[in-house]
């Protein structure tokens, strides 16, 4: 292990010694600062909230924006507890819908866990190995070798396996599902040009991945939506049924069902969704960018 990785581990372990309540308070304060000083995340989130909630007043949107950045700061300060804490899984104090996962695994055709950018998706990844023998997820490494090694160590600590975000990784996911095992997918990222179609998200065309739909169609895998929300003692893990359209044989209908699943959860837990991501950066030809 390199000196830089060792140092990063030491810093995260030190931060993980802070009481969870205290680190979240510090995170919320940092979130307030992010709302005060102009920055890219603030600008993007403001655009996305206006696009997705046109019925809101300016005051309501500003309130949501402030709530979002306080939640974001809190999530950032949770990461040391999740990645470096000795008993990270003990932070999961409530689980709802575990029966959906168990039924999907028992069906034997593979399980696809949709983990949108809602709440703390790192907690979802850590917990999934409690549900199935083999869990694989795609991973695009950051540019920093130090950060790459640190993230790999953290995410694979409980036994999950990361595969590259390329064709070889897709093949591994397909094999995993055909073996009756589990894969995790972050479904609300903008994919490469050849790997997506436009589908509505909050009524707006969003270039959306086809990977989940294709994997489900080829294997008959069951799909479960998952996210982790903060509570007073740690996290509440939520497993929910997806929109029924997600199982459609028609690719565009299936992808639209995936987006409806994410949208429903984002509406229910608005401050915890990642509004600062440029979800609508790619638009159909002839439509201007929302983020200029």
PyMOL commands that set and color helices and strands:
alter all, ss='L'
color gray80, all
select helices_A, chain A and resi 3-16+20-36+40-52+58-84+88-91+98-107+121-130+145-155+167-178+193-195+211-219+244-247+251-268+270-272
alter helices_A, ss='H'
color red, helices_A
select strands_A, chain A and resi 92-96+111-114+135-139+161-164+182-185+196-201+204-209+222-230+235-241
alter strands_A, ss='S'
color yellow, strands_A
deselect
rebuild
show_as cartoon
